[in-house]
Amino acid sequence: MNDGVLCNDIHSKLNLTRVARILVPGSTGEVVALVRDAVATGWAVSICGARHAMGGQQFGEGTLLLDCSKLIGIGPVDRERGLVEIGAGVKWLELVEALHAQQPGAGPVWSIRQKQTGADGLTLGGSLAANAHGRGLQMRPMIDDVEAFTLVNSSGEILRCNRSQNAGLFRLAIGGYGCFGIITSICLRLAPRLKLQRLVEITTLDELMPKLDRRIGEGCLYGDFQFSIDENSPDFLHRGVLSSYRPVDSDHPMHDTRKELGKSEWERLIHLAHHDRARVFEEYSSYYLDTHGELYWSDSHQLSVYIDDYHCRLDHESCADVAASEMISELYVPRDRLVDFMSAAAKLLRGCGVPVIYGTVRLIRRDPESFLAWAREDFACVIFNLHTEHNEAGITRSAAAFLALIDEALVLGGSFFLTYHRWARRAQIEQAYPQFAEFLRLKEIHDPGRLFQSEWWRHHRNLFAET
Ligand SMILES: Cc1cc2nc3c(=O)[nH]c(=O)nc-3n(C[C@H](O)[C@H](O)[C@H](O)COP(=O)(O)OP(=O)(O)OC[C@H]3O[C@@H](n4cnc5c(N)ncnc54)[C@H](O)[C@@H]3O)c2cc1C
């Protein structure tokens, strides 16, 4: 008897799912053959990239799991138009390295505009399916960086999707969490790689938006505010490190001696974030202040260290009775309501007994294109990583905290990201995403045989069953 294969997501490890089999196609042609075979034999298919989503979007119990990680071709850079065609299984670091290797000579190097922070091992396909974003100060979500993509639909047809061809699917599949088919290849819009100077200051939340506006006015392209996580301090969610990145002339010399945090320093900071949250902020901010004025490349400064299984080591070192991990959530609020949101969040998080391990504020510009757009307007984005013990009480505590944070964001006209969990109540989803029922209806139209199924889709189909 075939018992299937147990899968889990990489970061939270809270999505244990048994799939029937894992299939790893290496080309669009192989994807087509697998889809046609699944249709003929009556299997449902789930789709994964690098397995970092935390709401069960990439796995379906009892499905064939189509793992896209071997769709890894990278075409030549079109230096006239700043475009490159890449396989959906390519990860960000591989892409940046390949772009550099292709353009060794003089002249501008075309490279990525934005990627997620905090992890590099995410695939381009997974990033599109979540319509991800980075720390650009004036950027829209990733849909804005996509010229076109190739999708294998539920009939096994190969469709090229862009803003004029299969435009409906273009809008649905970006941010559509794998519900509409398998993206096999993406034509990504690039930008000339720039030298940037990092500007660092310690500031407080009430000054943040005016300061960010000023930095944008001065030409800064990227930035974020990493706030204090010490719940016993008046600085909690209030004082933080504002880093912004301003372009400088290309002839500015880059120093090889730039101070970078290595793996062991990150491990120490993660340890402190769990055991001494006052000290971690002091150490972290002093590292950042030390790098004020340093130069970085616009692409590689977005890369980051991610330590696989760091929480297993932490649990082991602290002889924890219960395994744990960080659950992430991202809340969006109108920028002029950020201070109100953060003071409500501080009150709520101080009272709920769930430690914040890391948090940051970034900016996003409105996304007028994707169907399930999370950036309904120019929002401030607030990311919380909450320490979550893997037992019923721990998961209930984190879920309750995130639900309460969603309520606070919604009251202020905000929203939340769908990629990190599937805890939100139906009313919360409907308020943040009034088009959600229509999204589910369009999925049925494009995939009438329900070929593409995940735990995330099944959950929402049930949640919205009576519509
Ligand atoms: C530590 C960490 C940091 C993060 N930081 C950010 C951030 O800064 N900004 C941000 O926006 N997000 C961030 N995320 C969320 C992340 O961008 C998404 O969860 C993303 O979808 C993960 O990509 P993946 O390759 O791991 O995809 P998976 O988790 O494997 O899959 C995610 C979704 O994509 C679909 N999918 C994957 N490949 C394909 C394909 N080829 N065709 C169709 N559908 C596909 C899956 O079906 C699933 O619905 C972060 C997540 C973690 C864990």
PDBQT file of the ligand as one rigid body, heavy atoms in Angstrom, charges set to zero:
ROOT
HETATM    1  C1  LIG A 501      10.827  33.781   6.375  1.00  0.00    +0.000 C 
HETATM    2  C2  LIG A 501       9.843  34.296   5.354  1.00  0.00    +0.000 A 
HETATM    3  C3  LIG A 501       9.963  35.596   4.911  1.00  0.00    +0.000 A 
HETATM    4  C4  LIG A 501       9.046  36.099   3.975  1.00  0.00    +0.000 A 
HETATM    5  N1  LIG A 501       9.163  37.396   3.583  1.00  0.00    +0.000 NA
HETATM    6  C5  LIG A 501       8.261  37.905   2.729  1.00  0.00    +0.000 A 
HETATM    7  C6  LIG A 501       8.344  39.255   2.297  1.00  0.00    +0.000 A 
HETATM    8  O1  LIG A 501       9.248  39.992   2.688  1.00  0.00    +0.000 OA
HETATM    9  N2  LIG A 501       7.422  39.720   1.418  1.00  0.00    +0.000 N 
HETATM   10  C7  LIG A 501       6.417  38.922   0.951  1.00  0.00    +0.000 A 
HETATM   11  O2  LIG A 501       5.615  39.387   0.142  1.00  0.00    +0.000 OA
HETATM   12  N3  LIG A 501       6.313  37.642   1.331  1.00  0.00    +0.000 NA
HETATM   13  C8  LIG A 501       7.200  37.127   2.200  1.00  0.00    +0.000 A 
HETATM   14  N4  LIG A 501       7.096  35.824   2.582  1.00  0.00    +0.000 N 
HETATM   15  C9  LIG A 501       5.999  35.012   2.022  1.00  0.00    +0.000 C 
HETATM   16  C10 LIG A 501       6.439  34.353   0.714  1.00  0.00    +0.000 C 
HETATM   17  O3  LIG A 501       6.730  35.341  -0.248  1.00  0.00    +0.000 OA
HETATM   18  C11 LIG A 501       5.319  33.472   0.132  1.00  0.00    +0.000 C 
HETATM   19  O4  LIG A 501       4.857  32.575   1.082  1.00  0.00    +0.000 OA
HETATM   20  C12 LIG A 501       5.764  32.756  -1.131  1.00  0.00    +0.000 C 
HETATM   21  O5  LIG A 501       4.605  32.264  -1.781  1.00  0.00    +0.000 OA
HETATM   22  C13 LIG A 501       6.696  31.586  -0.845  1.00  0.00    +0.000 C 
HETATM   23  O6  LIG A 501       7.260  31.108  -2.046  1.00  0.00    +0.000 OA
HETATM   24  P1  LIG A 501       7.666  29.572  -2.195  1.00  0.00    +0.000 P 
HETATM   25  O7  LIG A 501       8.531  29.423  -3.390  1.00  0.00    +0.000 OA
HETATM   26  O8  LIG A 501       8.214  29.042  -0.924  1.00  0.00    +0.000 OA
HETATM   27  O9  LIG A 501       6.263  28.923  -2.547  1.00  0.00    +0.000 OA
HETATM   28  P2  LIG A 501       5.419  27.753  -1.855  1.00  0.00    +0.000 P 
HETATM   29  O10 LIG A 501       5.298  28.024  -0.396  1.00  0.00    +0.000 OA
HETATM   30  O11 LIG A 501       5.933  26.445  -2.251  1.00  0.00    +0.000 OA
HETATM   31  O12 LIG A 501       4.014  28.021  -2.543  1.00  0.00    +0.000 OA
HETATM   32  C14 LIG A 501       3.291  29.190  -2.244  1.00  0.00    +0.000 C 
HETATM   33  C15 LIG A 501       2.112  29.339  -3.195  1.00  0.00    +0.000 C 
HETATM   34  O13 LIG A 501       2.604  29.469  -4.506  1.00  0.00    +0.000 OA
HETATM   35  C16 LIG A 501       2.007  28.499  -5.363  1.00  0.00    +0.000 C 
HETATM   36  N5  LIG A 501       3.004  28.153  -6.361  1.00  0.00    +0.000 N 
HETATM   37  C17 LIG A 501       4.307  27.849  -6.170  1.00  0.00    +0.000 A 
HETATM   38  N6  LIG A 501       4.908  27.627  -7.351  1.00  0.00    +0.000 NA
HETATM   39  C18 LIG A 501       3.955  27.809  -8.291  1.00  0.00    +0.000 A 
HETATM   40  C19 LIG A 501       3.949  27.713  -9.708  1.00  0.00    +0.000 A 
HETATM   41  N7  LIG A 501       5.043  27.418 -10.372  1.00  0.00    +0.000 N 
HETATM   42  N8  LIG A 501       2.787  27.931 -10.363  1.00  0.00    +0.000 NA
HETATM   43  C20 LIG A 501       1.656  28.260  -9.680  1.00  0.00    +0.000 A 
HETATM   44  N9  LIG A 501       1.608  28.355  -8.358  1.00  0.00    +0.000 NA
HETATM   45  C21 LIG A 501       2.746  28.141  -7.672  1.00  0.00    +0.000 A 
HETATM   46  C22 LIG A 501       1.634  27.349  -4.442  1.00  0.00    +0.000 C 
HETATM   47  O14 LIG A 501       0.599  26.570  -4.977  1.00  0.00    +0.000 OA
HETATM   48  C23 LIG A 501       1.205  28.123  -3.211  1.00  0.00    +0.000 C 
HETATM   49  O15 LIG A 501      -0.119  28.555  -3.384  1.00  0.00    +0.000 OA
HETATM   50  C24 LIG A 501       7.998  35.277   3.494  1.00  0.00    +0.000 A 
HETATM   51  C25 LIG A 501       7.877  33.967   3.951  1.00  0.00    +0.000 A 
HETATM   52  C26 LIG A 501       8.783  33.477   4.885  1.00  0.00    +0.000 A 
HETATM   53  C27 LIG A 501       8.617  32.086   5.393  1.00  0.00    +0.000 C 
ENDROOT
TORSDOF 0
